[in-house]
Amino acid sequence: MTRILNASGCLDALVAPDVVDELDVFVTKTVTPLPRAGNDPIRIAESDVGMLNSIGLANPGIERFVAEYLPEIAVRTPALWVSVGGFSADDFAVCCSALEDHSCIDAIELNVSCPNVTAPADEASAIVAAARSVTSKPLYAKLSPALPDIVAVAQAAEQAGAQGLSLTNTLRGLMLDPATLEPILATATGGLSGPALRPVALAAVYACAQATTLPIVGMGGVETGEHALALVAAGASDVALGTVLFGDPGAPQRIRAELEEAERSHGFVSAAGAFRMAHGDESSASDLSPEPPRERDSLPGLAKVAGG
């Protein structure tokens, strides 16, 4: 089963619990060791190809998150992943250590790819290794599509102990006010999400699926079940929704139904059939018999779905 998640930062479980109920997994906004006010407004701008944001990792800090927010979120979500971030490997380790003893957390996403803050000084492999040293929870490394060699970083993350990948985050973009020709965002540039990101996300998922055995959460411009199926065919085990949630709160339920219909219309009874088609095995065009999941679907601790 392909799970439907939200992309980190695109949904507040306490504000929109009805939307969270439609997900298989809820992913929190990124939490850092210390509280962050985030960037100055204006922090969001719409474009004809998507949305720019420059939130700047605004969050209450890990101590307050664990004490005040985690208990409320945990009872409202079918399965819970916490996104953590920082500016060094030690920052990620601090957050992961604080989350280790909370059984309500099913996995931790390591946000090493935010375009709106100074990039972590450490390589992704060092961050994953530091996190792995303090937690036994499944770790997903969220990588940037702007990496010069995303495959090499994905492989390094796998070797360092990551048990999954989240692909991808936003790309840096700029919008100018048509009247003044000044940047709309206070930070000038921000992260571009939405439809323009679809081909970029597909390329990242496709390449990393061939180069690693890790399960992949594919995200980037998903608006329909066909978009979700394309990510699954490229190599995603699960699909996350981001920008679409701002305009269509019912998107999780709709896209899940559309994905199931798209799979049936293509003659697939499992995601593996779509994957083999996209990766060159044309014999699976009519995948009419059940089959065991691919290796990336069978890692321990990664099979929990809502109600399962």
MOBELTA-V37581 format. One record per residue. N is the residue number from 1. D_LAST is the distance of its C-alpha to the last C-alpha in whole Angstrom. Layout:
n=N d_last=D_LAST
n=N d_last=D_LAST
This chain:
n=1 d_last=11
n=2 d_last=13
n=3 d_last=12
n=4 d_last=14
n=5 d_last=15
n=6 d_last=19
n=7 d_last=21
n=8 d_last=23
n=9 d_last=25
n=10 d_last=25
n=11 d_last=23
n=12 d_last=23
n=13 d_last=20
n=14 d_last=23
n=15 d_last=25
n=16 d_last=23
n=17 d_last=20
n=18 d_last=20
n=19 d_last=19
n=20 d_last=16
n=21 d_last=14
n=22 d_last=15
n=23 d_last=13
n=24 d_last=10
n=25 d_last=12
n=26 d_last=15
n=27 d_last=18
n=28 d_last=21
n=29 d_last=24
n=30 d_last=26
n=31 d_last=27
n=32 d_last=31
n=33 d_last=32
n=34 d_last=35
n=35 d_last=35
n=36 d_last=36
n=37 d_last=37
n=38 d_last=37
n=39 d_last=39
n=40 d_last=42
n=41 d_last=42
n=42 d_last=42
n=43 d_last=38
n=44 d_last=37
n=45 d_last=39
n=46 d_last=38
n=47 d_last=39
n=48 d_last=39
n=49 d_last=37
n=50 d_last=34
n=51 d_last=35
n=52 d_last=36
n=53 d_last=35
n=54 d_last=36
n=55 d_last=34
n=56 d_last=35
n=57 d_last=32
n=58 d_last=33
n=59 d_last=31
n=60 d_last=31
n=61 d_last=31
n=62 d_last=29
n=63 d_last=30
n=64 d_last=30
n=65 d_last=27
n=66 d_last=25
n=67 d_last=28
n=68 d_last=27
n=69 d_last=25
n=70 d_last=22
n=71 d_last=21
n=72 d_last=21
n=73 d_last=19
n=74 d_last=16
n=75 d_last=16
n=76 d_last=16
n=77 d_last=13
n=78 d_last=10
n=79 d_last=10
n=80 d_last=14
n=81 d_last=16
n=82 d_last=20
n=83 d_last=22
n=84 d_last=26
n=85 d_last=29
n=86 d_last=33
n=87 d_last=36
n=88 d_last=36
n=89 d_last=34
n=90 d_last=34
n=91 d_last=33
n=92 d_last=30
n=93 d_last=30
n=94 d_last=31
n=95 d_last=28
n=96 d_last=25
n=97 d_last=27
n=98 d_last=27
n=99 d_last=23
n=100 d_last=22
n=101 d_last=22
n=102 d_last=20
n=103 d_last=16
n=104 d_last=15
n=105 d_last=15
n=106 d_last=13
n=107 d_last=16
n=108 d_last=19
n=109 d_last=21
n=110 d_last=25
n=111 d_last=27
n=112 d_last=30
n=113 d_last=31
n=114 d_last=32
n=115 d_last=35
n=116 d_last=36
n=117 d_last=37
n=118 d_last=39
n=119 d_last=37
n=120 d_last=36
n=121 d_last=39
n=122 d_last=37
n=123 d_last=36
n=124 d_last=32
n=125 d_last=32
n=126 d_last=34
n=127 d_last=31
n=128 d_last=28
n=129 d_last=30
n=130 d_last=31
n=131 d_last=27
n=132 d_last=26
n=133 d_last=29
n=134 d_last=28
n=135 d_last=24
n=136 d_last=21
n=137 d_last=18
n=138 d_last=18
n=139 d_last=20
n=140 d_last=21
n=141 d_last=24
n=142 d_last=25
n=143 d_last=28
n=144 d_last=31
n=145 d_last=32
n=146 d_last=36
n=147 d_last=36
n=148 d_last=39
n=149 d_last=37
n=150 d_last=33
n=151 d_last=32
n=152 d_last=34
n=153 d_last=32
n=154 d_last=29
n=155 d_last=30
n=156 d_last=32
n=157 d_last=28
n=158 d_last=27
n=159 d_last=30
n=160 d_last=29
n=161 d_last=26
n=162 d_last=24
n=163 d_last=20
n=164 d_last=20
n=165 d_last=22
n=166 d_last=22
n=167 d_last=25
n=168 d_last=27
n=169 d_last=28
n=170 d_last=31
n=171 d_last=35
n=172 d_last=38
n=173 d_last=40
n=174 d_last=43
n=175 d_last=44
n=176 d_last=47
n=177 d_last=48
n=178 d_last=50
n=179 d_last=53
n=180 d_last=54
n=181 d_last=52
n=182 d_last=51
n=183 d_last=47
n=184 d_last=45
n=185 d_last=43
n=186 d_last=44
n=187 d_last=43
n=188 d_last=45
n=189 d_last=42
n=190 d_last=38
n=191 d_last=35
n=192 d_last=35
n=193 d_last=31
n=194 d_last=31
n=195 d_last=32
n=196 d_last=34
n=197 d_last=32
n=198 d_last=30
n=199 d_last=32
n=200 d_last=32
n=201 d_last=29
n=202 d_last=29
n=203 d_last=31
n=204 d_last=30
n=205 d_last=26
n=206 d_last=28
n=207 d_last=30
n=208 d_last=28
n=209 d_last=26
n=210 d_last=29
n=211 d_last=30
n=212 d_last=27
n=213 d_last=24
n=214 d_last=22
n=215 d_last=18
n=216 d_last=20
n=217 d_last=19
n=218 d_last=22
n=219 d_last=23
n=220 d_last=27
n=221 d_last=28
n=222 d_last=25
n=223 d_last=26
n=224 d_last=25
n=225 d_last=22
n=226 d_last=25
n=227 d_last=25
n=228 d_last=22
n=229 d_last=22
n=230 d_last=25
n=231 d_last=23
n=232 d_last=21
n=233 d_last=24
n=234 d_last=26
n=235 d_last=23
n=236 d_last=20
n=237 d_last=17
n=238 d_last=16
n=239 d_last=18
n=240 d_last=19
n=241 d_last=21
n=242 d_last=24
n=243 d_last=28
n=244 d_last=26
n=245 d_last=25
n=246 d_last=28
n=247 d_last=29
n=248 d_last=26
n=249 d_last=24
n=250 d_last=22
n=251 d_last=22
n=252 d_last=18
n=253 d_last=17
n=254 d_last=21
n=255 d_last=20
n=256 d_last=17
n=257 d_last=19
n=258 d_last=22
n=259 d_last=20
n=260 d_last=18
n=261 d_last=22
n=262 d_last=24
n=263 d_last=22
n=264 d_last=23
n=265 d_last=26
n=266 d_last=27
n=267 d_last=26
n=268 d_last=23
n=269 d_last=20
n=270 d_last=18
n=271 d_last=19
n=272 d_last=21
n=273 d_last=23
n=274 d_last=24
n=275 d_last=24
n=276 d_last=27
n=277 d_last=29
n=278 d_last=29
n=279 d_last=30
n=280 d_last=33
n=281 d_last=32
n=282 d_last=33
n=283 d_last=32
n=284 d_last=29
n=285 d_last=30
n=286 d_last=28
n=287 d_last=25
n=288 d_last=25
n=289 d_last=23
n=290 d_last=20
n=291 d_last=20
n=292 d_last=18
n=293 d_last=17
n=294 d_last=20
n=295 d_last=20
n=296 d_last=19
n=297 d_last=15
n=298 d_last=15
n=299 d_last=16
n=300 d_last=15
n=301 d_last=12
n=302 d_last=12
n=303 d_last=9
n=304 d_last=6
n=305 d_last=5
n=306 d_last=5
n=307 d_last=4
n=308 d_last=0
